[in-house]
Amino acid sequence: MLDAKATIIFCYNSINISCGVRDVICYLARHKQFNAMITTAGGIDEDYMKSIGDVHLGEFNMIGRELKDKSWNRSGNMIFPTSLYLRFMDEL
């Protein structure tokens, strides 16, 4: 397809970032596998929290309730302390 004279527009929404395909999207962008990218702003909160605090890579099968009981939150396979989310909310 890349050899064809077609314009490829890659569109995705924020859940694709949270569910663990962020690296795939980065790979496609770095290797110029499309001409344009369109996305939503839904993942901005997660990106912002990663820039101000300690976010960890977890597992998709982690139990959200168990994390919450330990003051952790999960978005996809990313886990972060509740205090970080509260800080983000305070800064809005």
N, CA, C and O atoms as a GROMACS GRO file, in nm:
protein
  368
    1MET      N    1   0.081  -0.119   0.000
    1MET     CA    2   0.000   0.000   0.000
    1MET      C    3   0.085   0.125   0.000
    1MET      O    4   0.049   0.225  -0.062
    2LEU      N    5   0.199   0.122   0.069
    2LEU     CA    6   0.284   0.240   0.074
    2LEU      C    7   0.344   0.275  -0.061
    2LEU      O    8   0.376   0.391  -0.087
    3ASP      N    9   0.359   0.175  -0.147
    3ASP     CA   10   0.411   0.202  -0.280
    3ASP      C   11   0.306   0.263  -0.370
    3ASP      O   12   0.340   0.328  -0.470
    4ALA      N   13   0.181   0.244  -0.338
    4ALA     CA   14   0.073   0.301  -0.418
    4ALA      C   15   0.068   0.451  -0.396
    4ALA      O   16   0.119   0.501  -0.296
    5LYS      N   17   0.009   0.520  -0.488
    5LYS     CA   18  -0.004   0.664  -0.475
    5LYS      C   19  -0.132   0.697  -0.400
    5LYS      O   20  -0.215   0.775  -0.446
    6ALA      N   21  -0.146   0.638  -0.284
    6ALA     CA   22  -0.263   0.660  -0.200
    6ALA      C   23  -0.220   0.738  -0.076
    6ALA      O   24  -0.108   0.724  -0.028
    7THR      N   25  -0.309   0.818  -0.025
    7THR     CA   26  -0.284   0.889   0.100
    7THR      C   27  -0.344   0.806   0.212
    7THR      O   28  -0.463   0.773   0.210
    8ILE      N   29  -0.262   0.772   0.310
    8ILE     CA   30  -0.307   0.690   0.422
    8ILE      C   31  -0.324   0.781   0.544
    8ILE      O   32  -0.229   0.846   0.587
    9ILE      N   33  -0.444   0.784   0.597
    9ILE     CA   34  -0.473   0.863   0.717
    9ILE      C   35  -0.502   0.765   0.830
    9ILE      O   36  -0.596   0.686   0.822
   10PHE      N   37  -0.421   0.771   0.934
   10PHE     CA   38  -0.434   0.682   1.048
   10PHE      C   39  -0.516   0.752   1.156
   10PHE      O   40  -0.477   0.857   1.206
   11CYS      N   41  -0.630   0.694   1.191
   11CYS     CA   42  -0.719   0.753   1.292
   11CYS      C   43  -0.734   0.656   1.409
   11CYS      O   44  -0.747   0.535   1.389
   12TYR      N   45  -0.731   0.708   1.530
   12TYR     CA   46  -0.752   0.625   1.647
   12TYR      C   47  -0.805   0.712   1.760
   12TYR      O   48  -0.793   0.835   1.757
   13ASN      N   49  -0.863   0.646   1.860
   13ASN     CA   50  -0.910   0.721   1.977
   13ASN      C   51  -0.825   0.685   2.099
   13ASN      O   52  -0.739   0.597   2.092
   14SER      N   53  -0.849   0.752   2.208
   14SER     CA   54  -0.761   0.740   2.324
   14SER      C   55  -0.755   0.601   2.384
   14SER      O   56  -0.654   0.565   2.445
   15ILE      N   57  -0.857   0.522   2.370
   15ILE     CA   58  -0.855   0.388   2.429
   15ILE      C   59  -0.743   0.303   2.368
   15ILE      O   60  -0.693   0.212   2.434
   16ASN      N   61  -0.704   0.332   2.245
   16ASN     CA   62  -0.594   0.257   2.184
   16ASN      C   63  -0.463   0.281   2.257
   16ASN      O   64  -0.377   0.193   2.260
   17ILE      N   65  -0.447   0.398   2.315
   17ILE     CA   66  -0.326   0.427   2.391
   17ILE      C   67  -0.333   0.355   2.526
   17ILE      O   68  -0.235   0.294   2.569
   18SER      N   69  -0.447   0.363   2.592
   18SER     CA   70  -0.462   0.302   2.724
   18SER      C   71  -0.457   0.150   2.720
   18SER      O   72  -0.415   0.088   2.817
   19CYS      N   73  -0.499   0.091   2.611
   19CYS     CA   74  -0.508  -0.056   2.607
   19CYS      C   75  -0.376  -0.122   2.571
   19CYS      O   76  -0.369  -0.245   2.565
   20GLY      N   77  -0.273  -0.044   2.546
   20GLY     CA   78  -0.142  -0.105   2.530
   20GLY      C   79  -0.085  -0.106   2.390
   20GLY      O   80   0.017  -0.170   2.367
   21VAL      N   81  -0.145  -0.038   2.295
   21VAL     CA   82  -0.088  -0.036   2.160
   21VAL      C   83  -0.014   0.094   2.130
   21VAL      O   84   0.013   0.126   2.014
   22ARG      N   85   0.017   0.169   2.235
   22ARG     CA   86   0.092   0.295   2.219
   22ARG      C   87   0.222   0.270   2.143
   22ARG      O   88   0.256   0.345   2.052
   23ASP      N   89   0.295   0.165   2.179
   23ASP     CA   90   0.422   0.136   2.113
   23ASP      C   91   0.405   0.102   1.966
   23ASP      O   92   0.489   0.136   1.884
   24VAL      N   93   0.297   0.035   1.933
   24VAL     CA   94   0.270   0.002   1.792
   24VAL      C   95   0.245   0.130   1.713
   24VAL      O   96   0.297   0.146   1.603
   25ILE      N   97   0.166   0.219   1.770
   25ILE     CA   98   0.138   0.346   1.702
   25ILE      C   99   0.267   0.426   1.686
   25ILE      O  100   0.290   0.485   1.580
   26CYS      N  101   0.350   0.430   1.788
   26CYS     CA  102   0.479   0.500   1.778
   26CYS      C  103   0.567   0.440   1.669
   26CYS      O  104   0.630   0.512   1.592
   27TYR      N  105   0.569   0.308   1.663
   27TYR     CA  106   0.648   0.241   1.559
   27TYR      C  107   0.600   0.281   1.419
   27TYR      O  108   0.679   0.315   1.332
   28LEU      N  109   0.469   0.276   1.400
   28LEU     CA  110   0.413   0.312   1.270
   28LEU      C  111   0.448   0.457   1.232
   28LEU      O  112   0.480   0.486   1.118
   29ALA      N  113   0.440   0.546   1.331
   29ALA     CA  114   0.471   0.687   1.304
   29ALA      C  115   0.620   0.705   1.272
   29ALA      O  116   0.656   0.774   1.177
   30ARG      N  117   0.707   0.643   1.353
   30ARG     CA  118   0.851   0.656   1.329
   30ARG      C  119   0.894   0.604   1.193
   30ARG      O  120   0.986   0.656   1.131
   31HIS      N  121   0.825   0.500   1.148
   31HIS     CA  122   0.860   0.438   1.020
   31HIS      C  123   0.774   0.489   0.905
   31HIS      O  124   0.769   0.429   0.797
   32LYS      N  125   0.708   0.602   0.930
   32LYS     CA  126   0.632   0.674   0.826
   32LYS      C  127   0.539   0.582   0.746
   32LYS      O  128   0.540   0.579   0.623
   33GLN      N  129   0.457   0.507   0.822
   33GLN     CA  130   0.365   0.412   0.761
   33GLN      C  131   0.231   0.475   0.724
   33GLN      O  132   0.142   0.405   0.675
   34PHE      N  133   0.216   0.603   0.746
   34PHE     CA  134   0.095   0.675   0.707
   34PHE      C  135   0.132   0.820   0.680
   34PHE      O  136   0.239   0.867   0.719
   35ASN      N  137   0.041   0.889   0.613
   35ASN     CA  138   0.068   1.028   0.576
   35ASN      C  139   0.018   1.129   0.678
   35ASN      O  140   0.074   1.237   0.691
   36ALA      N  141  -0.088   1.093   0.750
   36ALA     CA  142  -0.146   1.185   0.848
   36ALA      C  143  -0.205   1.104   0.962
   36ALA      O  144  -0.242   0.988   0.945
   37MET      N  145  -0.213   1.167   1.079
   37MET     CA  146  -0.269   1.102   1.196
   37MET      C  147  -0.377   1.191   1.255
   37MET      O  148  -0.360   1.313   1.267
   38ILE      N  149  -0.489   1.131   1.291
   38ILE     CA  150  -0.599   1.202   1.356
   38ILE      C  151  -0.633   1.126   1.483
   38ILE      O  152  -0.648   1.004   1.481
   39THR      N  153  -0.644   1.198   1.594
   39THR     CA  154  -0.675   1.133   1.721
   39THR      C  155  -0.761   1.223   1.808
   39THR      O  156  -0.784   1.340   1.776
   40THR      N  157  -0.807   1.168   1.918
   40THR     CA  158  -0.882   1.244   2.017
   40THR      C  159  -0.786   1.290   2.126
   40THR      O  160  -0.670   1.251   2.126
   41ALA      N  161  -0.833   1.371   2.215
   41ALA     CA  162  -0.750   1.420   2.324
   41ALA      C  163  -0.774   1.343   2.453
   41ALA      O  164  -0.734   1.389   2.560
   42GLY      N  165  -0.837   1.229   2.445
   42GLY     CA  166  -0.874   1.155   2.564
   42GLY      C  167  -0.759   1.105   2.648
   42GLY      O  168  -0.775   1.088   2.769
   43GLY      N  169  -0.642   1.082   2.590
   43GLY     CA  170  -0.529   1.030   2.666
   43GLY      C  171  -0.441   1.136   2.727
   43GLY      O  172  -0.338   1.104   2.786
   44ILE      N  173  -0.479   1.262   2.714
   44ILE     CA  174  -0.396   1.370   2.765
   44ILE      C  175  -0.376   1.359   2.916
   44ILE      O  176  -0.267   1.385   2.967
   45ASP      N  177  -0.482   1.320   2.988
   45ASP     CA  178  -0.469   1.309   3.133
   45ASP      C  179  -0.362   1.207   3.171
   45ASP      O  180  -0.282   1.232   3.262
   46GLU      N  181  -0.360   1.094   3.103
   46GLU     CA  182  -0.260   0.992   3.135
   46GLU      C  183  -0.120   1.040   3.099
   46GLU      O  184  -0.026   1.017   3.174
   47ASP      N  185  -0.106   1.105   2.984
   47ASP     CA  186   0.025   1.156   2.945
   47ASP      C  187   0.073   1.262   3.044
   47ASP      O  188   0.191   1.267   3.078
   48TYR      N  189  -0.018   1.346   3.088
   48TYR     CA  190   0.019   1.450   3.183
   48TYR      C  191   0.064   1.388   3.316
   48TYR      O  192   0.164   1.429   3.374
   49MET      N  193  -0.012   1.289   3.363
   49MET     CA  194   0.025   1.225   3.490
   49MET      C  195   0.161   1.157   3.479
   49MET      O  196   0.237   1.155   3.575
   50LYS      N  197   0.192   1.100   3.363
   50LYS     CA  198   0.324   1.039   3.345
   50LYS      C  199   0.434   1.143   3.352
   50LYS      O  200   0.547   1.112   3.392
   51SER      N  201   0.403   1.266   3.314
   51SER     CA  202   0.505   1.370   3.315
   51SER      C  203   0.527   1.430   3.454
   51SER      O  204   0.631   1.491   3.478
   52ILE      N  205   0.431   1.415   3.545
   52ILE     CA  206   0.446   1.477   3.677
   52ILE      C  207   0.470   1.377   3.790
   52ILE      O  208   0.496   1.417   3.903
   53GLY      N  209   0.462   1.249   3.761
   53GLY     CA  210   0.476   1.153   3.870
   53GLY      C  211   0.519   1.016   3.825
   53GLY      O  212   0.564   0.995   3.712
   54ASP      N  213   0.504   0.923   3.916
   54ASP     CA  214   0.552   0.787   3.899
   54ASP      C  215   0.440   0.697   3.848
   54ASP      O  216   0.351   0.658   3.924
   55VAL      N  217   0.445   0.663   3.721
   55VAL     CA  218   0.348   0.572   3.660
   55VAL      C  219   0.421   0.443   3.627
   55VAL      O  220   0.534   0.446   3.577
   56HIS      N  221   0.358   0.330   3.656
   56HIS     CA  222   0.423   0.200   3.638
   56HIS      C  223   0.349   0.118   3.533
   56HIS      O  224   0.229   0.135   3.511
   57LEU      N  225   0.422   0.030   3.470
   57LEU     CA  226   0.364  -0.065   3.377
   57LEU      C  227   0.314  -0.184   3.456
   57LEU      O  228   0.390  -0.250   3.527
   58GLY      N  229   0.186  -0.211   3.443
   58GLY     CA  230   0.126  -0.324   3.514
   58GLY      C  231   0.088  -0.432   3.416
   58GLY      O  232   0.149  -0.447   3.310
   59GLU      N  233  -0.012  -0.508   3.451
   59GLU     CA  234  -0.065  -0.614   3.366
   59GLU      C  235  -0.212  -0.587   3.340
   59GLU      O  236  -0.281  -0.530   3.424
   60PHE      N  237  -0.259  -0.627   3.224
   60PHE     CA  238  -0.399  -0.606   3.190
   60PHE      C  239  -0.495  -0.685   3.279
   60PHE      O  240  -0.611  -0.648   3.294
   61ASN      N  241  -0.445  -0.793   3.336
   61ASN     CA  242  -0.533  -0.878   3.418
   61ASN      C  243  -0.532  -0.840   3.566
   61ASN      O  244  -0.588  -0.913   3.648
   62MET      N  245  -0.472  -0.728   3.602
   62MET     CA  246  -0.473  -0.683   3.742
   62MET      C  247  -0.616  -0.646   3.781
   62MET      O  248  -0.690  -0.590   3.701
   63ILE      N  249  -0.653  -0.679   3.902
   63ILE     CA  250  -0.788  -0.654   3.952
   63ILE      C  251  -0.798  -0.510   4.001
   63ILE      O  252  -0.731  -0.471   4.096
   64GLY      N  253  -0.884  -0.432   3.934
   64GLY     CA  254  -0.899  -0.292   3.967
   64GLY      C  255  -0.937  -0.267   4.112
   64GLY      O  256  -0.887  -0.173   4.174
   65ARG      N  257  -1.025  -0.350   4.166
   65ARG     CA  258  -1.070  -0.333   4.305
   65ARG      C  259  -0.954  -0.351   4.402
   65ARG      O  260  -0.941  -0.277   4.500
   66GLU      N  261  -0.870  -0.449   4.376
   66GLU     CA  262  -0.754  -0.472   4.463
   66GLU      C  263  -0.657  -0.355   4.456
   66GLU      O  264  -0.599  -0.316   4.558
   67LEU      N  265  -0.638  -0.300   4.338
   67LEU     CA  266  -0.552  -0.184   4.324
   67LEU      C  267  -0.609  -0.064   4.400
   67LEU      O  268  -0.538   0.007   4.470
   68LYS      N  269  -0.740  -0.044   4.385
   68LYS     CA  270  -0.804   0.069   4.452
   68LYS      C  271  -0.791   0.058   4.603
   68LYS      O  272  -0.768   0.159   4.670
   69ASP      N  273  -0.804  -0.061   4.656
   69ASP     CA  274  -0.789  -0.082   4.800
   69ASP      C  275  -0.648  -0.044   4.849
   69ASP      O  276  -0.629  -0.014   4.967
   70LYS      N  277  -0.551  -0.046   4.758
   70LYS     CA  278  -0.413  -0.010   4.792
   70LYS      C  279  -0.379   0.132   4.745
   70LYS      O  280  -0.262   0.170   4.741
   71SER      N  281  -0.484   0.211   4.710
   71SER     CA  282  -0.468   0.349   4.664
   71SER      C  283  -0.392   0.360   4.532
   71SER      O  284  -0.312   0.452   4.513
   72TRP      N  285  -0.419   0.266   4.442
   72TRP     CA  286  -0.365   0.270   4.307
   72TRP      C  287  -0.482   0.273   4.208
   72TRP      O  288  -0.592   0.226   4.238
   73ASN      N  289  -0.456   0.327   4.090
   73ASN     CA  290  -0.554   0.329   3.982
   73ASN      C  291  -0.492   0.263   3.860
   73ASN      O  292  -0.370   0.256   3.846
   74ARG      N  293  -0.578   0.214   3.772
   74ARG     CA  294  -0.530   0.147   3.652
   74ARG      C  295  -0.599   0.206   3.531
   74ARG      O  296  -0.719   0.231   3.532
   75SER      N  297  -0.522   0.226   3.427
   75SER     CA  298  -0.577   0.262   3.297
   75SER      C  299  -0.507   0.173   3.195
   75SER      O  300  -0.390   0.192   3.164
   76GLY      N  301  -0.580   0.076   3.144
   76GLY     CA  302  -0.516  -0.024   3.059
   76GLY      C  303  -0.417  -0.101   3.142
   76GLY      O  304  -0.453  -0.162   3.243
   77ASN      N  305  -0.290  -0.100   3.101
   77ASN     CA  306  -0.187  -0.169   3.179
   77ASN      C  307  -0.098  -0.072   3.255
   77ASN      O  308   0.006  -0.111   3.308
   78MET      N  309  -0.137   0.055   3.261
   78MET     CA  310  -0.063   0.153   3.339
   78MET      C  311  -0.126   0.166   3.477
   78MET      O  312  -0.248   0.174   3.490
   79ILE      N  313  -0.041   0.168   3.581
   79ILE     CA  314  -0.093   0.189   3.716
   79ILE      C  315  -0.024   0.311   3.776
   79ILE      O  316   0.094   0.336   3.751
   80PHE      N  317  -0.100   0.385   3.854
   80PHE     CA  318  -0.047   0.507   3.914
   80PHE      C  319  -0.117   0.529   4.047
   80PHE      O  320  -0.231   0.488   4.066
   81PRO      N  321  -0.046   0.594   4.142
   81PRO     CA  322  -0.105   0.615   4.274
   81PRO      C  323  -0.223   0.713   4.266
   81PRO      O  324  -0.224   0.805   4.185
   82THR      N  325  -0.320   0.692   4.352
   82THR     CA  326  -0.436   0.780   4.359
   82THR      C  327  -0.392   0.924   4.384
   82THR      O  328  -0.454   1.016   4.331
   83SER      N  329  -0.288   0.943   4.462
   83SER     CA  330  -0.240   1.079   4.492
   83SER      C  331  -0.199   1.152   4.364
   83SER      O  332  -0.215   1.274   4.355
   84LEU      N  333  -0.147   1.080   4.268
   84LEU     CA  334  -0.108   1.143   4.141
   84LEU      C  335  -0.231   1.189   4.064
   84LEU      O  336  -0.233   1.298   4.006
   85TYR      N  337  -0.334   1.106   4.064
   85TYR     CA  338  -0.459   1.145   3.997
   85TYR      C  339  -0.521   1.266   4.066
   85TYR      O  340  -0.569   1.357   4.000
   86LEU      N  341  -0.519   1.268   4.198
   86LEU     CA  342  -0.574   1.382   4.272
   86LEU      C  343  -0.495   1.509   4.244
   86LEU      O  344  -0.552   1.617   4.233
   87ARG      N  345  -0.362   1.496   4.232
   87ARG     CA  346  -0.279   1.612   4.198
   87ARG      C  347  -0.317   1.664   4.059
   87ARG      O  348  -0.328   1.785   4.039
   88PHE      N  349  -0.336   1.574   3.966
   88PHE     CA  350  -0.378   1.613   3.831
   88PHE      C  351  -0.511   1.688   3.837
   88PHE      O  352  -0.526   1.791   3.773
   89MET      N  353  -0.606   1.637   3.913
   89MET     CA  354  -0.737   1.702   3.924
   89MET      C  355  -0.725   1.840   3.989
   89MET      O  356  -0.795   1.933   3.948
   90ASP      N  357  -0.639   1.856   4.087
   90ASP     CA  358  -0.618   1.985   4.153
   90ASP      C  359  -0.560   2.088   4.056
   90ASP      O  360  -0.588   2.207   4.068
   91GLU      N  361  -0.480   2.042   3.962
   91GLU     CA  362  -0.414   2.134   3.870
   91GLU      C  363  -0.502   2.175   3.751
   91GLU      O  364  -0.465   2.262   3.673
   92LEU      N  365  -0.616   2.112   3.738
   92LEU     CA  366  -0.705   2.147   3.626
   92LEU      C  367  -0.762   2.285   3.642
   92LEU      O  368  -0.839   2.330   3.556
   0.00000   0.00000   0.00000
